[in-house]
């Protein structure tokens, strides 16, 4: 019999959790593999569960009613006996299957294994954690060390019956006990390293056994399986007992115990016990997105997002300032020009892919997005080489290294932003900024001055940031492997590039027109304004989930747009004052110190003013419309750049450049507002 012909039975015990049961059932009925039956055991519910199940008219669903509660394990055994399918798998009523769970498990199912299982997401409330996202053949020794099979498996029904199913006499660890008995009788199990369901950690649901029950279950488990447990297994269960009790373990105990395996788990427990308060705050943050301690809550929910969002701009200011101060402004001019062209390419060919990680339908497809983004990386690398031979890029070797490093860094940034993982981003940005400050200082102290110094500094700094986000990344597999239409990527690329093209080309234009020192100050001024955008970007990132919601209405969008517009004005005025003062401190004339940031400020305001309308359109399938609007702005900017670079416009005629660029943005923003309003009116009328 082929896998596609195998029937699967899903057993679901439930007691007084009707609303959660409905979600669990919906997740099974939505499976991509449809050859299944469901057996729900109503274990004496008094909340209307029986009445609800009685109304269901679905041939795939049957149910059993226990007039008196007999417990989850006995209910599971009852359902397994009732089902007549080839295979069975379980689902707790407060958990949910992801859409491809049955199909993916059947694709790897093999009779030579006792059973197959998968990784899963542990849902703390606000944040999820990936567990067991690594494929593995699980031996009997592995299974006796720790439950490495999760709490649900896919197994032949007859095999479960042959070992007498779940042991209802155990107060906890019933699933672990059954998995061990199956492996002992039928051989190794196989775990697919992909998260295929979500386990709910709402402690208010009383899903977690009490400490005393778990400790008693550990004793019963050891007594039951003592004959097949090795010294290693017994040592690991001794650690597990201490973990459940919350006992602290000394460094010597940690070293001694780690030789029996599970070293990562043991180290995490040791740290959590040593840093008990921090561990408690972490769980609060994972569950609720905030902590009780007011100061720590401010750091996690306000300061960390600000630092994570404004970090790239801040690190550029630190880099350019330290290079100008320690290595000389002349050595920084070429880097300033190359860097902003590099970031333009990164926005068009890397961030255009990363943007899709923010969209609801691609939330579980990070690896697929990362793989597809390689096309953008190769494209930006090829364009960079062409720009070098055209004489626009000064240093091809370092810029190529940067384009690769920044590509992966920004893709991982989008993943963190999508999951509101701002703390890790803040840490990485702090390390980048520290490197941008320290390395030029060390170069200066050692008498090292070279035109390539800024490139070298930023390569090292960004590499440190990339390694940080990758090491601290939640190593999860993708729930799905959705393909991004390249037309949609192109639309996003045009849209994002248009908004920054005019600003990011300023350093190149100034390098062509002005002295190298002036070009360095222009690049520095733009970086200062990037810091000024810190609060608007943070607000934008936090608003993404609201704008991506299918239930978004015009009132909500208008509220976001109004708040964002106010923040933009205040930030730009503050950025103008800060940048002008900073440039004066660096020794340039006050006329230049004011005129440079004023021009940049107006471009920033005009480019960002339509953010909410444009982003909401992009997040709701209107990428092509947004791309057309932005293509208009991009065309104006490209024409202006060509006229300047070809010296068709000289310095005496620069006064009309700013109104031309800003006028394009203003027209785009007005049209975006009208289109967004029309869209909401159509949705409302339908």
TIMAR-747516 format. One line per field, with one value per residue (C-alpha): chain; x, y, z. Coordinates in Angstrom, 2 decimals. Each point is the difference from the previous one (the first is absolute). Layout:
BEGIN
chain = A;...;
xx = X;...;
yy = Y;...;
zz = Z;...;
This chain:
BEGIN
chain = A;A;A;A;A;A;A;A;A;A;A;A;A;A;A;A;A;A;A;A;A;A;A;A;A;A;A;A;A;A;A;A;A;A;A;A;A;A;A;A;A;A;A;A;A;A;A;A;A;A;A;A;A;A;A;A;A;A;A;A;A;A;A;A;A;A;A;A;A;A;A;A;A;A;A;A;A;A;A;A;A;A;A;A;A;A;A;A;A;A;A;A;A;A;A;A;A;A;A;A;A;A;A;A;A;A;A;A;A;A;A;A;A;A;A;A;A;A;A;A;A;A;A;A;A;A;A;A;A;A;A;A;A;A;A;A;A;A;A;A;A;A;A;A;A;A;A;A;A;A;A;A;A;A;A;A;A;A;A;A;A;A;A;A;A;A;A;A;A;A;A;A;A;A;A;A;A;A;A;A;A;A;A;A;A;A;A;A;A;A;A;A;A;A;A;A;A;A;A;A;A;A;A;A;A;A;A;A;A;A;A;A;A;A;A;A;A;A;A;A;A;A;A;A;A;A;A;A;A;A;A;A;A;A;A;A;A;A;A;A;A;A;A;A;A;A;A;A;A;A;A;A;A;A;A;A;A;A;A;A;A;A;A;A;A;A;A;A;A;A;A;A;A;A;A;A;A;A;A;A;A;A;A;A;A;A;A;A;A;A;A;A;A;A;A;A;A;A;A;A;A;A;A;A;A;A;A;A;A;A;A;A;A;A;A;A;A;A;A;A;A;A;A;A;A;A;A;A;A;A;A;A;A;A;A;A;A;A;A;A;A;A;A;A;A;A;A;A;A;A;A;A;A;A;A;A;A;A;A;A;A;A;A;A;A;A;A;A;A;A;A;A;A;A;A;A;A;A;A;A;A;A;A;A;A;A;A;A;A;A;A;A;A;A;A;A;A;A;A;A;A;A;A;A;A;A;A;A;A;A;A;A;A;A;A;A;A;A;A;A;A;A;A;A;A;A;A;A;A;A;A;A;A;A;A;A;A;A;A;A;A;A;A;A;A;A;A;A;A;A;A;A;A;A;A;A;A;A;A;A;A;A;A;A;A;A;A;A;A;A;A;A;A;A;A;A;A;A;A;A;A;A;A;A;A;A;A;A;A;A;A;A;A;A;A;A;A;A;A;A;A;A;A;A;A;A;A;A;A;A;A;A;A;A;A;A;A;A;A;A;A;A;A;A;A;A;A;A;A;A;A;A;A;A;A;A;A;A;A;A;A;A;A;A;A;A;A;A;A;A;A;A;A;A;A;A;A;A;A;A;A;A;A;A;A;A;A;A;A;A;A;A;A;A;A;A;A;A;A;A;A;A;A;A;A;A;A;A;A;A;A;A;A;A;A;A;A;A;A;A;A;A;A;A;A;A;A;A;A;A;A;A;A;A;A;A;A;A;A;A;A;A;A;A;A;A;A;A;A;A;A;A;A;A;A;A;A;A;A;A;A;A;A;A;A;A;A;A;A;A;A;A;A;A;A;A;A;A;A;A;A;A;A;A;A;A;A;A;A;A;A;A;A;A;A;A;A;A;A;A;A;A;A;A;A;A;
xx = 0.00;1.40;0.23;-2.71;-2.42;0.62;-2.85;0.81;-2.00;0.29;-0.99;-0.91;-0.93;-1.78;-1.57;-1.65;2.03;-2.54;1.39;3.51;-1.38;-1.64;3.38;1.67;-2.66;0.27;3.77;-0.55;-2.77;2.32;2.71;1.47;-0.34;-3.68;-0.10;-0.64;-2.61;-0.34;-1.18;-0.71;-0.48;-2.11;1.29;-2.99;-0.15;-2.60;0.62;-2.11;2.65;-2.38;-2.75;2.43;1.38;-3.57;-0.70;2.99;-0.95;3.41;0.63;3.66;-0.88;-1.32;-0.15;-0.28;-1.63;1.29;-2.77;2.66;3.57;2.50;3.07;1.87;2.00;-2.97;-1.91;2.81;0.03;-3.77;0.30;2.81;-2.13;-2.93;1.95;0.36;2.83;3.45;1.83;-0.84;1.28;-1.16;-0.88;-0.65;-3.06;2.01;2.56;-0.28;1.41;1.73;-1.52;2.50;0.58;-1.60;1.40;3.54;0.01;-1.38;2.73;2.65;-2.00;1.76;-0.98;3.63;-0.46;-2.15;-1.68;0.72;-0.37;0.99;1.15;-2.51;-0.49;-0.45;-2.40;0.71;-2.72;1.71;3.01;0.56;3.06;1.07;0.75;1.53;0.48;2.72;-0.57;1.23;-0.22;-0.94;1.40;-1.22;2.89;-0.93;-3.63;0.93;2.15;-2.82;-3.23;1.46;-3.09;-2.27;-3.45;-1.60;1.10;-1.30;-0.07;-1.75;-3.16;0.62;3.41;-1.48;-2.59;2.67;1.84;-3.28;-0.09;0.47;0.62;-2.78;1.71;2.78;-0.83;2.26;2.46;-2.67;1.00;3.72;-0.71;-1.97;2.67;2.66;-2.09;-0.59;3.69;0.99;-2.30;0.16;3.39;1.21;-2.36;0.48;-0.47;-0.55;1.77;-2.89;-2.55;-3.38;-2.21;-0.31;-0.10;-1.77;1.75;-2.89;0.56;-3.50;-1.24;1.57;1.63;3.23;0.16;0.81;3.56;-0.94;-1.76;3.04;2.39;-2.19;-0.20;3.81;0.29;-2.63;1.58;3.45;-1.37;-1.94;2.95;2.92;1.04;0.63;1.41;3.78;2.03;-0.14;-3.82;-0.25;2.41;-2.05;-3.21;1.72;0.64;-3.60;-1.21;2.11;-1.32;-3.62;0.68;1.77;3.22;3.16;2.95;3.59;2.60;1.66;-3.33;-0.55;3.38;-0.51;-3.52;0.78;2.12;-3.29;-1.39;-2.78;2.68;-1.95;-3.10;2.07;1.87;-3.27;-1.39;3.16;-0.14;-3.74;0.50;2.99;-1.89;-3.40;-1.41;1.13;-1.47;-3.32;0.00;0.77;-3.04;-2.17;1.26;-0.54;-3.53;-1.24;2.49;0.84;1.34;-1.15;3.18;-0.66;3.63;0.72;-3.28;1.03;3.33;-1.65;-3.04;1.20;3.77;0.92;-2.34;1.34;3.57;-0.71;-1.80;2.39;3.13;0.97;-0.15;1.81;2.80;0.51;0.23;2.50;2.00;0.11;0.68;2.79;1.57;-0.18;1.38;2.68;0.85;-0.89;-3.01;1.78;0.30;-3.75;-1.44;0.18;-1.39;-2.95;-0.90;0.52;-1.86;-3.24;-0.04;0.62;-2.96;-2.13;0.79;-0.60;-3.42;-0.95;1.34;0.17;-2.53;-2.60;0.10;0.22;-3.16;-2.04;0.99;-2.20;-3.06;-2.35;-0.05;3.82;0.59;0.97;2.02;3.26;2.31;-1.87;0.27;3.70;0.60;-1.87;1.82;3.24;-1.24;-0.07;3.46;1.53;-1.79;1.26;3.53;-0.08;-1.30;2.70;2.70;-1.54;-0.06;3.66;0.99;-2.18;2.08;-2.86;1.28;3.51;0.81;-1.45;1.65;-1.30;-3.40;-0.54;0.78;-2.39;-2.81;0.14;0.26;-2.75;-2.27;-0.18;0.01;-3.06;-1.90;0.52;-0.99;-3.37;-0.49;0.71;-2.30;-2.81;0.30;0.56;3.45;1.44;2.29;2.32;0.04;0.86;2.92;1.32;-0.31;1.87;2.83;0.11;0.10;2.73;2.13;-0.56;1.33;2.82;1.66;0.70;1.36;2.35;1.06;0.78;2.00;2.08;0.54;-2.04;-1.61;-1.32;-2.90;-1.31;-0.11;-3.74;-0.87;2.04;-1.57;-3.55;0.65;1.26;-2.79;-2.80;1.49;-0.14;-3.66;-0.87;1.69;-1.86;-3.50;0.73;1.39;-2.86;-2.60;-2.86;1.11;-3.34;-0.91;-2.65;-3.61;-0.61;1.99;-1.91;1.42;0.10;-1.10;2.93;-2.41;-1.00;3.66;0.64;-2.94;1.32;3.51;-1.26;-2.09;2.71;2.75;-1.98;-0.39;3.71;1.57;0.08;1.48;2.52;1.32;0.84;3.50;0.82;-1.31;1.90;3.17;-0.32;-0.77;1.78;3.31;0.54;-0.31;-3.41;-1.13;1.00;-2.10;-3.01;0.27;0.33;-3.07;-2.12;1.12;-0.95;-3.47;-0.14;0.28;-2.74;-2.19;0.51;-3.34;-2.06;1.51;-0.70;-3.59;-0.21;1.37;-2.44;-2.87;0.81;-2.10;-3.00;0.30;0.47;-3.21;-2.83;-2.43;1.78;-2.41;0.42;-0.38;2.86;2.20;-0.74;0.91;3.33;0.68;-0.76;2.23;2.80;-0.17;0.35;2.93;1.68;-0.24;1.27;2.81;1.12;0.02;2.00;2.26;0.55;1.07;2.24;1.64;0.65;1.53;2.09;1.36;0.87;1.87;1.95;1.16;-1.97;-1.69;-3.41;-1.51;1.05;-0.85;-3.60;-0.60;1.09;-2.36;-2.88;0.07;0.23;-2.81;-2.48;0.77;-0.42;-3.35;-1.42;1.20;-1.35;-3.28;-1.98;1.42;-3.22;-2.09;2.75;0.89;-3.61;-0.50;3.15;-0.98;-3.42;1.01;0.28;3.76;-0.42;-1.97;2.58;2.80;-1.61;-0.27;3.59;1.25;-1.15;2.13;2.92;-0.09;0.24;2.92;1.88;-0.43;1.29;2.97;0.89;-0.18;2.29;2.49;0.28;0.52;-2.93;-1.07;2.73;0.24;-1.84;-3.14;-0.29;-2.87;-2.73;1.21;-1.55;-3.52;0.03;0.81;-2.31;-2.81;0.14;-0.34;-2.91;-1.93;0.65;-1.22;-3.21;-0.80;0.78;-2.48;-2.75;0.63;0.09;-3.27;-1.66;1.18;-1.49;-3.27;-0.23;0.70;-2.57;-2.68;0.59;
yy = 0.00;3.41;2.87;1.87;-2.92;-0.22;1.17;2.03;0.19;3.05;-0.45;3.12;-0.22;3.10;1.25;3.40;1.79;0.37;3.14;-1.48;-3.31;1.82;1.47;-3.41;-1.60;2.78;-0.56;-3.70;0.61;2.47;-2.63;-0.32;-3.81;-0.88;-3.79;0.16;-0.53;1.85;-1.48;2.51;-1.33;2.34;-0.86;1.10;3.63;2.36;3.00;-1.04;-2.16;-2.96;2.19;1.54;-3.37;-1.28;2.74;-0.81;-1.54;-1.02;-3.67;0.44;0.77;-2.43;0.45;-1.96;1.36;-0.92;0.74;0.09;1.16;-2.85;2.13;0.92;-3.23;-2.34;2.24;-0.21;-3.82;-0.04;2.09;-2.14;-3.14;1.71;1.13;-2.46;1.77;-1.24;2.64;2.15;3.26;2.19;3.62;1.72;2.23;3.17;-0.64;0.33;-1.80;2.05;-0.55;-2.53;-2.08;-3.26;0.28;0.73;-2.83;-2.46;1.02;-1.27;-2.86;-3.39;-3.26;-0.58;2.72;-0.56;3.30;3.43;3.39;3.61;3.24;2.54;3.57;0.71;2.94;2.09;2.49;2.93;-1.91;-3.51;-2.20;-2.70;-3.38;-3.14;1.70;-2.49;-3.36;-2.95;-3.77;-0.59;-3.14;-1.65;1.57;3.44;-0.51;-1.08;3.13;2.42;0.21;1.01;-1.00;2.87;-0.75;-1.32;-2.68;-1.72;-3.77;-3.16;-0.39;-3.71;0.74;2.29;-2.65;-2.72;1.86;0.80;3.69;2.79;-0.95;1.73;-0.86;2.52;3.48;1.57;-1.04;-2.29;0.95;-0.50;-3.40;-1.16;1.23;-1.97;-3.18;0.37;0.55;-2.91;-2.33;1.30;1.72;3.55;2.92;2.83;3.70;2.39;3.28;2.22;1.66;-1.48;1.03;2.60;-0.82;2.52;1.07;1.87;-1.00;1.07;-3.09;-2.33;-2.04;-0.48;-2.69;1.11;-0.31;-2.80;-1.93;0.30;-1.09;-3.00;-0.80;0.10;-2.58;-2.25;0.40;-0.99;-3.00;-1.10;0.26;-0.54;-3.25;1.71;3.26;0.51;1.96;2.92;-0.14;-0.13;2.94;2.04;-0.84;1.10;3.36;0.10;-0.52;2.98;2.09;-0.71;0.77;3.21;-1.00;1.90;-1.97;0.94;0.53;-3.29;-1.85;1.57;-1.20;-3.48;-0.36;1.42;-3.02;-1.95;2.29;2.63;2.60;2.89;-0.73;-0.29;3.22;1.87;-1.33;1.00;3.53;0.34;-0.98;2.31;2.83;-0.86;3.52;0.48;-3.38;1.01;3.27;-1.88;-2.25;3.05;1.69;-3.13;-0.41;3.59;2.11;1.95;-0.52;1.16;1.95;3.51;0.86;-3.33;0.19;3.42;-1.47;-2.96;1.65;3.55;0.33;-3.31;0.59;3.55;-1.24;-2.85;2.25;2.95;-2.13;-0.01;3.79;0.42;-2.37;1.92;3.30;-1.53;-1.54;3.15;2.24;-2.18;-0.39;3.77;0.75;-2.69;-0.67;3.26;1.13;-0.60;-3.69;-0.23;1.66;-3.05;-2.29;2.33;-0.03;-3.76;-0.86;1.78;-1.50;-3.35;0.54;0.98;-3.37;-1.74;1.62;-0.91;-3.55;-1.25;1.85;-0.41;-3.75;0.51;2.13;-3.16;-1.47;2.74;-1.12;-2.39;-2.61;-0.28;0.03;-3.67;0.02;1.63;-2.65;0.11;3.80;-0.19;-2.48;2.12;3.14;-1.42;1.09;3.56;-0.38;-1.21;2.78;2.74;-1.44;0.07;3.60;0.99;-1.34;1.92;3.20;-0.52;-0.23;3.05;1.92;0.55;-2.41;0.67;-3.26;-3.21;-2.50;1.36;1.02;-3.54;-1.37;2.51;-0.76;-3.68;0.63;2.64;-2.18;-2.74;2.46;1.84;-3.19;-1.12;3.50;-0.39;-3.36;1.56;2.97;-2.35;-1.83;3.21;-1.34;3.45;-0.92;-2.14;2.68;2.62;-2.12;-0.48;3.72;0.90;-2.34;1.51;3.55;-0.96;-1.46;3.12;2.12;-2.20;-1.17;3.50;1.05;-3.00;0.72;3.61;-1.00;-2.34;2.63;-1.84;2.30;-1.36;0.87;-3.53;0.30;0.89;-2.96;-2.38;1.34;-0.42;-3.49;-1.18;1.79;-1.37;-3.48;0.17;1.05;-2.79;-2.68;1.29;-0.18;-3.42;-1.51;1.41;-0.82;-2.28;-2.90;-1.07;-1.68;1.51;-0.96;0.52;0.40;2.65;1.39;3.79;1.20;1.91;2.61;0.78;0.24;2.39;2.14;0.20;0.74;2.94;1.29;-0.14;1.24;3.04;1.24;0.07;0.41;3.80;0.02;-2.79;1.54;3.28;-1.19;-1.08;3.27;2.06;-1.98;0.92;3.69;0.94;-0.63;-3.44;1.50;1.48;-3.33;-1.65;2.48;-0.62;-3.74;0.71;2.28;-2.70;-2.49;2.50;0.23;-3.79;0.20;2.66;-2.59;-2.32;0.75;0.02;-3.33;-1.53;1.17;-1.35;-3.41;-0.26;0.98;-2.64;-2.74;2.32;1.10;-3.59;-1.09;-0.86;1.80;3.36;2.88;3.57;1.54;-2.14;0.82;3.72;-0.08;-1.70;2.46;3.04;-1.20;-0.92;3.40;1.84;-2.20;0.63;3.79;0.01;-2.43;1.93;3.33;-1.62;-1.61;3.38;1.64;-2.90;-0.38;3.73;0.28;-3.12;1.27;3.37;-1.79;-1.90;3.35;0.79;3.35;0.59;0.70;-3.44;-1.60;1.24;-0.26;-3.65;-1.38;2.27;-1.53;-3.50;0.71;0.99;-3.09;-2.21;1.61;-0.23;-3.58;-1.26;1.91;-2.63;-2.95;-1.35;0.10;-1.45;-2.75;-1.05;-0.29;-2.12;-2.28;-0.62;-1.09;3.40;-0.17;0.77;3.19;1.17;-0.84;2.14;2.95;-0.37;-0.53;3.53;1.35;-2.23;1.25;3.64;-0.83;-1.93;2.81;2.55;-2.23;-0.46;3.74;0.67;-2.79;1.03;3.62;1.17;1.83;2.07;1.29;3.22;-1.90;-2.34;2.00;-1.83;-3.55;-0.18;1.19;-2.49;-2.99;1.05;0.76;-3.57;-1.37;2.34;-1.11;-3.67;0.43;1.73;-2.77;-2.74;1.52;0.11;-3.59;-1.31;1.78;-1.41;-3.48;0.20;1.35;-2.97;-2.48;1.70;0.03;-3.66;
zz = 0.00;-0.97;2.48;-1.91;0.57;3.76;2.17;3.11;3.20;2.26;3.63;2.00;3.69;1.31;3.20;0.44;-2.67;-2.77;-1.70;-0.09;-1.28;-2.92;-1.02;0.31;-2.20;-2.59;-0.21;-0.78;-2.52;-1.81;-0.60;-3.49;0.39;0.31;0.48;3.73;2.71;3.29;3.28;2.77;3.52;2.12;3.45;2.07;-1.16;1.41;-2.28;-3.00;-1.69;-0.34;-1.45;-2.51;-1.11;-0.42;-2.56;-2.22;-3.31;-1.30;-0.92;0.98;3.63;2.59;3.74;3.21;3.14;3.45;2.49;2.70;-0.54;-0.39;-0.78;-3.17;-0.37;0.36;-2.42;-2.54;0.25;-0.47;-3.18;-1.40;0.54;-1.73;-3.08;-2.88;-1.89;-1.03;2.01;2.98;1.41;2.85;0.58;3.31;-0.08;0.68;-2.77;-3.77;-3.03;-2.67;-3.47;-1.38;3.17;-1.18;-3.54;1.16;2.55;-2.56;-2.46;2.44;1.50;-0.20;1.70;0.96;2.61;3.07;-0.82;-1.45;1.70;-0.59;1.53;1.25;1.17;3.70;0.19;3.08;-0.89;-1.71;-1.31;-1.28;0.42;-2.42;1.56;-1.55;-3.39;-0.94;-1.67;2.04;0.31;3.65;1.59;3.19;1.91;-1.37;0.98;3.53;0.45;-0.69;-1.95;-3.36;-1.97;1.05;1.43;-3.22;-2.47;-3.16;0.52;-1.12;2.02;0.56;1.51;2.65;0.87;0.17;2.79;1.84;-0.88;2.54;3.63;1.94;3.30;-0.65;1.32;-2.70;-2.77;-1.52;-3.55;0.72;1.52;-3.05;-2.43;1.91;-0.08;-3.74;-0.73;2.27;-1.97;-3.59;-0.32;-0.49;-0.64;-2.49;0.74;-2.91;0.72;-0.96;2.29;-0.88;2.90;2.75;3.71;2.18;3.21;1.62;3.59;0.87;-1.84;2.58;-2.73;1.92;2.65;3.52;1.28;2.41;-2.76;-2.26;2.75;0.78;-3.72;-0.29;2.80;-1.58;-3.46;1.29;1.87;-3.07;-2.44;2.38;-1.69;-3.36;1.35;-0.15;2.52;-2.45;-0.07;3.79;0.38;-2.45;1.86;3.20;-1.67;-1.25;3.57;1.18;-2.88;0.93;3.66;-0.97;1.76;-0.79;-1.31;0.65;-2.71;1.00;-0.24;-3.42;-1.26;1.42;-1.35;-3.45;-0.91;-0.18;-2.70;-0.07;0.76;-1.60;2.07;3.16;-0.64;-0.63;3.27;1.88;-1.41;0.63;3.65;0.42;-1.68;1.41;-0.16;-3.61;-0.94;1.56;-1.97;-3.20;0.44;0.71;-3.15;-2.11;1.34;0.12;-2.00;3.16;3.53;3.42;0.75;-1.40;-0.80;-1.64;-1.88;-1.39;-1.12;-1.72;-1.55;-0.73;0.06;-1.69;-2.99;-0.34;0.10;-2.39;-2.49;0.16;0.27;-3.71;-0.18;3.32;-0.99;-3.26;1.91;2.40;-2.86;-2.14;3.02;1.36;-3.45;-0.63;3.46;0.22;-3.66;-1.80;-2.05;-3.31;0.72;0.60;-3.14;-2.30;2.68;0.64;-3.69;-0.45;3.16;-0.86;-3.49;1.66;2.33;-2.99;-1.58;3.32;0.26;-3.56;-0.15;3.59;2.13;-2.75;0.77;3.77;-0.09;-0.69;3.37;1.51;-1.97;1.78;-2.77;0.04;3.77;0.01;-3.22;1.11;-1.46;-3.29;-0.09;0.87;-2.82;-2.54;1.14;-1.40;-3.43;1.32;1.51;-3.27;-1.90;2.33;-0.20;-3.81;-0.04;2.48;-2.33;-2.93;2.08;0.83;-3.65;-0.69;2.53;2.46;2.69;1.30;1.82;-1.43;2.38;3.28;-1.41;-1.30;3.46;1.54;-2.44;1.01;3.74;0.02;-2.12;2.63;2.88;-1.28;-0.85;3.62;1.18;-1.71;1.69;3.40;-0.69;-1.11;3.33;2.01;0.95;0.58;2.92;-2.14;-2.72;2.62;1.21;-3.54;-0.80;3.20;-1.01;-3.51;1.44;2.48;-2.80;-2.14;2.85;1.30;-3.22;-1.47;3.39;0.06;-3.58;0.90;3.08;-2.15;-2.71;-2.61;-2.57;-3.27;-2.38;0.51;3.79;0.24;-2.24;2.14;3.21;-1.26;-1.39;3.40;1.90;-2.19;0.12;3.81;-0.22;-2.45;2.11;3.07;-1.53;-1.53;3.21;2.10;-2.63;0.97;-2.17;-1.40;-3.21;-2.20;0.54;-3.71;-3.19;-1.89;-3.21;-0.35;-3.45;-1.52;-1.33;3.59;1.00;-2.89;1.09;3.57;-1.32;-2.05;2.91;2.65;-2.31;-1.14;3.57;0.72;-3.45;0.13;3.52;-0.52;-3.21;1.72;1.04;-3.57;-1.44;2.56;-0.70;-3.68;0.68;3.23;1.72;1.65;3.49;-0.84;-1.42;3.29;1.96;-2.26;0.67;3.72;-0.06;-1.64;2.64;2.72;-1.51;-0.02;3.79;-0.01;-1.73;2.99;1.69;-3.26;-1.07;3.39;-0.17;-3.56;0.98;2.90;-2.32;-2.62;1.60;0.28;-3.65;-1.17;1.75;-2.38;2.32;-0.35;-0.64;-1.23;3.47;1.34;-2.99;0.22;3.70;-0.78;-2.83;2.17;2.83;-2.43;-1.73;3.32;0.97;-3.37;0.37;3.58;-0.82;-3.06;1.84;2.78;-2.59;-1.69;3.26;1.02;-3.42;-0.46;3.47;-0.54;-3.34;1.54;2.79;-2.67;-1.38;-3.16;-0.66;1.53;-3.44;-1.23;3.35;-0.33;-3.77;-0.31;2.69;-1.12;-3.48;1.42;2.47;-2.70;-2.07;3.10;0.92;-3.51;-0.51;3.34;0.22;-1.94;1.95;1.55;-3.19;-2.18;2.48;0.58;-3.77;-0.34;2.90;-1.54;-3.48;-1.70;-0.58;-3.71;0.72;2.52;-2.44;-2.72;2.37;1.11;-3.53;-0.76;2.87;-0.96;-3.59;1.14;2.32;-2.71;-2.52;2.51;0.85;-3.67;-0.66;2.97;-0.70;-3.66;1.16;-2.10;3.17;1.60;3.55;-0.82;-1.03;3.00;1.55;-1.97;0.78;3.48;-1.06;-2.90;2.23;2.85;-2.44;-1.28;3.52;0.83;-3.11;0.86;3.59;-1.11;-2.50;2.55;2.46;-2.62;-1.11;3.59;0.80;-3.13;0.93;3.49;-1.42;-2.38;2.81;2.23;-2.72;-0.87;
